[in-house]
């Protein structure tokens, strides 16, 4: 049985829901002691790092079948490792295009947590904190958006492509940062496996839903309606001042700016060459990677792409082979396209799921949840590529070298982006919370 390329959840977003989450604001600054030189460099050269792309793999991808193969052991399975552009580093035979760009990748093979439940593990990886009652932790995407968004831009500061959850979900939303830093979600997860979907082929699958007024409403009538809305809201805000009212007004202003801006065309992939679209892959993940490049060109600080289907308890190998094909094509083309446009050095790419899969193979030819020893990958801006950090035992069941915690991973991501990971934000429980948990340390060997 082959698993689909996406979770089964179907996401629908109305205009009202989009307005609630589309406005983003705020600019942060880096100021820790050892990070001050990096922060100063970013300040002098704002082109250095300006975007982060998270390739989110819900379900937990098998490290043993992607970036940490064990061909000499029974746990290895049928996949063969192949050489990469960096001598001595080998990855899955089903990732040949990424293998050619190994010099740009840093593989972390020694991730370790204690969370084997999908929801709790996703929360941990996506926020940097383990779930605990009362505190509404923001996602990594919202934190990056909070530090790098331009509130005057017509485009949102955080775009999530085909997210399998609503933005209000605890591990996907903005938490105590507020809804103005939540993602704008485009794309329907049900399209992942549909290579013949006409909306994907036409380039319209990732357009912002209902952002433009109906054709029956003329420009003058549209301006009259928006002016009337603004006047009504001004009076209401004067009578009912508060954060909630300000947030809604900010969201609506940003949505209206986008509607009136030519930047709405950023989401129309039909403007791209058909041959390039084909190189990315004519599926939602591949086209999402193309959209990510277009958003990076417009200085959007945070883009998240979801490729679901990695919860491979049954027939792991056929599923991972299919998923790897889409991943390899979309991700490798994204890096090449960014590099060709001089944007890869200013864009950090993060590949991760909530945990890995068991090295042992179960009776259903699957692999089960495994938080003990698994892999993530970083690439692009701020990262020293062409290396493997950490390692696992010969059978893949234990960390053999340099274990990496979730807080240390997120501290590394923040440092690569020039974000002060020790910075604190006021929270919903009345006390300041660090961006990354106290005691976290970046992996210096990975940072460029």
C-alpha angles and dihedrals in degrees: 000000000000117000119225122254092249144039115267095243115114117213124209123178124192125206090253093052091047092051089054094058108025103081114088131180146165140078124223134195135216117236115152118133101251092031095056095093091051091046091049090051091052090049092052093043109033090176092067099085121001110141141043124199116197115200099200117198106192116199095041119274119237109253090194090062099040120028106357108045122179103201094163094056134069089240090063098084125202100309119107124217118236131204118257135207087273113069113241097020115104130180137174121312087231092065100060097142093051089047088064090057098046089123087071096047132083111197117203106202098174107067113148134182138150096231115105097161115096097227097043093042092048090050091051096049095042098046104024091234133090113243114268131168121277103004114106101208117197123233122253089252093056091047092052089046091050091055100042112026123119105218090202093059118104090220122077117253094230124042122180118196116212096340109187092218135054115259088248092066110115095242096041103042137080096256115189092355088076135243093285087077097047118112127264104231122214130174133039118257091218089073096067097093096034105095090169096053106135093215091058093047093046092051094239100105093094100043116126106263117245094347095134124064119249115277089243091068114081125217094256093049091047092052090048091054094048092046090051091049091051092050093050092048093048090057093045092049091051091054096040110032117182147114093272094056092045091051093052093047091048091050093050094047091052093047091050091048090054092047090053095043129090085227088086083082088068087082094050105093093182086085089070126087111271091228092056092047088053092052090056091051127260094252132093096264093049093046089045088057089053090050088050090058090050091050092048088054087057092050097249103166100211132035124169125196122191125207107178134187102078096123090104106171088141127047093350096176100057090045096047091047090056093044092047091055092057092041095048094048098045099039097044093048090048092055093045092047092048091048092049089055095046092249105109094082089056096045126075116207119200122190117191149127131201095271141331134262130262115272087221116081117231126222090266091060088253139119123231135214114304123176095163102084124000145133143261129175133216125191143168128018118037093006130109102222132199097063147098119221119203128351147222134232122274091266093042095237099113142035108257099179140019105352114213124210126207093250090052091050092051091045087055092050092049092047091051088054094047092248120143100238091194093059115119131221127195110256138208091259094060100255132094118260125202119239087237125023118273113269095031117141127194120238099252094191091063097047117094 
